[in-house]
Amino acid sequence: MVVLRLKRMGRRHRPFYRVNAMDKRAPRDGRVIEELGWFDPLASDDKQVSLKADRIKYWLSVGAQPSETVRNLLKKSDIDPTPGQKLES
């Protein structure tokens, strides 16, 4: 299963996170399938988050599940974290 979650970067006392599509079994800072953006919690509000909305919507449409933190970031960026289900024929 693919999940959308944060990968910690940066240094001690200066966190920086990347939003990634990862295998659920991978460790937090492990192998990434695709990088989807970044989140800087210590930056000013206008440069705090940058996301690739089209790629995030793609991963959500194929069944990727966002973590709680990523779900909150998506809501703040006006991206629906629970897209409609696909119609199967």
C-alpha positions in Angstrom: 0.0 0.0 0.0 1.2 3.5 -0.9 1.0 6.3 1.7 1.6 10.0 1.5 3.8 11.0 4.4 6.5 13.3 5.6 10.2 12.5 5.5 12.3 14.5 7.9 15.3 16.5 6.6 17.2 19.5 7.9 19.3 19.5 11.0 18.9 19.4 14.7 16.5 22.0 16.0 15.8 23.1 12.4 13.3 20.6 10.9 12.4 20.5 7.2 10.1 17.9 5.8 9.5 16.5 2.3 6.0 15.2 1.3 6.5 11.8 -0.4 4.7 8.9 -1.8 6.2 5.8 0.0 5.5 2.2 0.6 3.7 1.8 4.0 6.4 -0.7 5.2 9.3 1.6 4.5 10.9 3.5 7.4 10.2 7.2 7.9 13.4 8.3 6.2 13.5 5.3 3.8 13.1 4.8 0.1 10.7 7.1 -1.7 8.6 6.4 -4.7 8.0 10.0 -5.6 8.6 13.4 -4.0 5.5 15.5 -4.0 6.6 18.7 -2.3 8.0 20.1 1.0 6.9 21.6 4.3 9.0 24.1 6.4 7.3 24.5 9.8 9.6 27.4 10.9 9.2 29.5 7.8 6.8 32.4 7.4 3.2 31.5 6.4 3.6 32.4 2.7 6.6 30.1 2.1 5.7 27.3 4.5 4.5 24.7 2.1 4.9 23.8 -1.6 3.0 20.9 -3.1 2.7 19.4 -6.6 -1.1 19.3 -6.6 -1.5 17.4 -9.9 0.7 14.5 -8.7 -0.9 14.4 -5.3 -4.3 14.1 -6.9 -3.0 11.3 -9.0 -1.7 9.3 -6.0 -5.0 9.9 -4.1 -7.0 8.7 -7.2 -5.0 5.4 -7.3 -5.6 4.7 -3.6 -2.7 6.2 -1.7 -3.6 7.1 1.9 -2.3 10.4 3.4 -1.0 10.5 7.0 -2.9 12.8 9.4 -0.3 15.5 9.1 -0.3 15.4 5.3 -4.1 15.4 5.3 -4.0 18.6 7.3 -1.5 20.2 4.9 -3.6 19.2 1.9 -6.7 20.8 3.5 -4.8 24.0 4.1 -3.6 24.0 0.5 -7.2 23.5 -0.8 -6.6 19.9 -2.0 -9.3 17.4 -1.2 -7.6 14.5 0.7 -10.5 12.2 0.0 -11.3 12.3 -3.7 -14.5 10.6 -5.0 -14.3 6.9 -5.7 -13.5 5.8 -9.2 -16.3 4.1 -11.1 -15.5 0.5 -12.0 -17.1 -1.2 -15.0 
